[in-house]
Amino acid sequence: MMKAAVGLAAFDGKRYLSLETYRKSGKGVRTPVWFAAEPTNAPASNSRKLYVYTATDSGKAKRIRQKGVVKIAPCDARGNVSGQWIDARAEIVSGEEFGRGMGLINRKYRPWKQILDLSALLFRRPERIMLAIRPV
């Protein structure tokens, strides 16, 4: 578990991560995404996680439903990687954990996330899901 904590330290202070998911053919697809990290004082029973939200019908969501194996690395808004790739596992979460992840993202990306939420009220957007990502 210590290795995972050190690996996630690479994301401290970063605004984007590159999320690599895999097609059925095995080909990787990299996408820069907003994320929020669970606080470092998270319960010891769970390894620290990163949260990403996306549309239910997005390509990355479909690929994660097929196979939860992913790689993550810090990057800029254009997806230019600025650190080491880390092997990880992603899963779709709901309920209380969805709320916890959304709260972390809302705080980190204030006011931009709130502007996006307002636009969602004005324009129809697909339903959103939350991904929890844990290093392996």
N, C-alpha and C positions, 0 to 999 in steps of 0.2 A: 504494500500500500504506500510505502514511503516513496517509491519510484513514481507512482501516479501523482502524488502531491507535488513533487519536484517538476514533473512534466507540465502540470497545469499552471505552475508559476510562470511559465512562458507566456501565458495569456493575460497576466496581470497588467492592467493599464492599456490593453489593446481594445480596439473598437470592433474589429472584424476577425472572423476565423474562416479559413478555407475548409469546407466540408467536402470530403471526397466520398461519394457513394458509388455503388457498383451495379452496372446493368447485368442482366442475365448472362450476357456473353463474357462477363468478367471485366469489361472495359470500365475504367474509372471516369467519373464525372465530377469535376471540381466546381464548387459554388461558394463565392464569398457571402457570408451571412452575419447578421447581428447576433450577438450571444450575450449571456450573462452567466457569471460563475457563482456557484454556491459559496457562501462565506467560508473562510478558512476555519472557522470555529464550528463547522457542521458536525453533527453527531458522528462519533467514531464508528458506529455500526455500519454506516454507509460511506463509501469512498466519495470524495468531492466530485460534483457533477457540473457540467455546463448545460445551459438551457438554450434552445433555439426554437423559434416559432415559425411556422410556415403554413401555407394553404394546404388543406386536406388533400386536394387533387394535384399538388405539385409533383414534379418528377422525383425530387429527392424523397418525398414522403412515400411514393409508390415503391422506390428502390429500397427504402428502409423497411417497409412492410415485407418485402421479399427476403431481404437479408440484412440484418442489423449491423453488419460489419462495416466500419467506416474508418477513415483516417482524418485527422485534424491537424491544422498548423495555423499559427498567427499569420495574418495577411493584411493588406490594405483594401480599400473599397473596390479596387479593380481586380482583386484576387492575386496580386503579386505576393508570394509567400516570403515571410521574413524570419522564419525559424524552422526548427526541426519538425518533421511529420511524426505524429503519435498515433499508434494503432488504438482504436477505441471501439466501443459498442454503443449503438444508439437504439432507443426504444421510444415509442409513443406513450406519453403519460397523460393522465386525466385527473379529475377531481382536485384534491388538495394540492397535489404536486404540480398540476397545471397552473393553479393559482399562484403557487410559490414562484414558479418560473416566470410567469407573466409579471408578477410584482417586481422581480429583480430586473427584468428587461425594461419595464416602465420607468424605474428609477434611473437606470443607467443611460437611457436614451432620451431623457426629458430634455426639451419639449418636443422633439421630433416624433416620438412614438405617439404622443397625445394628438399631434396634428394628423398623423395617419389614422388614428382611431376616429377622429372627427370626420375625416373624409369617408371612412367606412359607413358612417351614418348617412352621409349624403349620396354615396354611390354604392351599389351592390357589390360586395366582395365575397369570395368563397369563404366558407367556414375555415377556422384556423385550428391547428393542432400544435402541441408542444412536444419537442424532442428532448429527452434527457440523454446526455452523452457522458460515458464513463471510460476513462483509459483502461486498457487491458494489460 
